[in-house]
Amino acid sequence: MAGVHGHGASHVRHVARLAAAGRVRFVAVADPRPPADGLLPDGVENFPDLGALLAAREIDVVVISTPIQTHVPLAELALRAGADVLLEKPPTASMAEFEQLSAVIAETGRSCQVGFQVAGSDAARTLASMVADGQLGELRGIGAVGAWVRAAEYWQRARWAGRRSLDGVAVVDGVVTNPFAHSTAAALMIDGSARADQVASVETELFRANPIEADDTSSVRIRTTRGTTVLTALTLCAEAPGAEPMVVVHGSAGRAVLRYPSDRLEITLGGRTTVTQYGRDDLLENLLDHRADPATLLLSPLAATGAFTRVVEAVRIADPPAEIPAELVRWQGEGPERRPVVLEVEKWVTRATEELALFSELGAPWAQPHTETEFG
Ligand SMILES: NC(=O)c1ccc[n+]([C@@H]2O[C@H](COP(=O)([O-])OP(=O)(O)OC[C@H]3O[C@@H](n4cnc5c(N)ncnc54)[C@H](O)[C@@H]3O)[C@@H](O)[C@H]2O)c1
């Protein structure tokens, strides 16, 4: 395990459970900041960096849950040491890094699974096959909506948080590319357009209410080569906490709503709505199964995050996000709890994904003209 604080702590607990069940041997962790007392099971070693760990111990699988800008160097280190990797999302901060990592995977012949849990969701996979089979009729488009609350402590927890770049290195830690990365990745997966060459164009409208470099309230439109419009509308400045992200498929014959992480799928066909609760496969266990038998395919291989990475690239090269005018933002809470609420933002993100239109096209009061990136 590389990275044991933040999200990494949940990976540590998961690996510990797999070790207790006899599926893996939990050898060591690497993090420049020592783990919290009691986090590591007895006997698990602790190294200050992954290079030292890999030099000292023979390792089969490395889980990487570190800042975005460290993903590629650490994954490359692990793959070259002969390990397979579970790499947190977003896998890379640019298309160039994506190609670099893809080349290392090809050269070493090792596996790299990317931590998009939604790729293991039976609900998402069921919806993807319904779309592929045309069960919802002709596709009008796919919307992904996310409205969460993040306070000052979230942006202050690490130096890289909310940065577009750090010390000249791309980070691209905004609402589209990090917290709601799953939304875009899920929508592209459901369209059957997960590979990089399946994206025709990406339009971005990036805004921010927080005093950060990156975006916290954005709409993005992706046109896939099969002709689908994917519209994501996302904010971390919602009024109410706790809304579950949704992917909405608009078809000529019906409509589907995927909610994650609860994995509930709501299908409306012929005026009748059914709701089904699904389960999900774990990505680390899938990687172990793939190692044991290559006939078991990886659920989220790096290649299947290429289309998502096109979106990361478009966000990376877009103009910096425009600040939302102060009169449209209400601040609440104090100290680490202080957070902005963008007026009526829930209404605008919902409309964007229902109408498959960008904020500016809907007339959202903060919206400016957008940046379009064409991929040839
Ligand atoms: N899949 C998900 O649902 C999900 C959820 C949250 C975060 N994430 C991803 O997990 C990753 C970590 O996010 P976070 O919010 O926990 O970050 P964080 O900054 O809070 O924690 C990162 C950890 O990595 C350590 N670290 C930094 N550089 C390191 C290095 N070179 N080697 C080893 N350890 C190093 C830090 O000390 C820290 O413990 C990011 O890629 C993030 O996008 C995924």
The ligand as an ORCA input file, in Angstrom:
! r2SCAN-3c Opt
* xyz 0 1
  N     -12.062      5.831     -5.376
  C     -12.570      6.712     -4.536
  O     -13.763      6.699     -4.238
  C     -11.680      7.749     -3.937
  C     -12.126      8.517     -2.854
  C     -11.249      9.478     -2.321
  C      -9.985      9.654     -2.867
  N      -9.608      8.891     -3.930
  C      -8.266      9.052     -4.532
  O      -7.301      8.576     -3.612
  C      -6.074      9.311     -3.779
  C      -5.658      9.930     -2.448
  O      -6.607     10.904     -2.105
  P      -6.708     11.501     -0.624
  O      -7.801     12.476     -0.687
  O      -6.749     10.393      0.366
  O      -5.296     12.263     -0.521
  P      -4.515     12.783      0.795
  O      -3.565     13.824      0.333
  O      -5.512     13.096      1.851
  O      -3.696     11.472      1.242
  C      -2.673     10.989      0.429
  C      -1.749     10.108      1.225
  O      -0.619      9.776      0.397
  C       0.590     10.043      1.121
  N       1.659     10.315      0.161
  C       1.967     11.483     -0.458
  N       3.004     11.293     -1.298
  C       3.356      9.987     -1.193
  C       4.363      9.203     -1.801
  N       5.195      9.714     -2.701
  N       4.453      7.890     -1.450
  C       3.603      7.351     -0.549
  N       2.626      8.057      0.055
  C       2.502      9.357     -0.268
  C       0.244     11.210      2.023
  O       1.168     11.311      3.106
  C      -1.153     10.801      2.469
  O      -1.089      9.853      3.493
  C      -6.351     10.352     -4.858
  O      -5.953      9.839     -6.093
  C      -7.857     10.483     -4.813
  O      -8.401     10.936     -6.020
  C     -10.417      7.950     -4.450
*
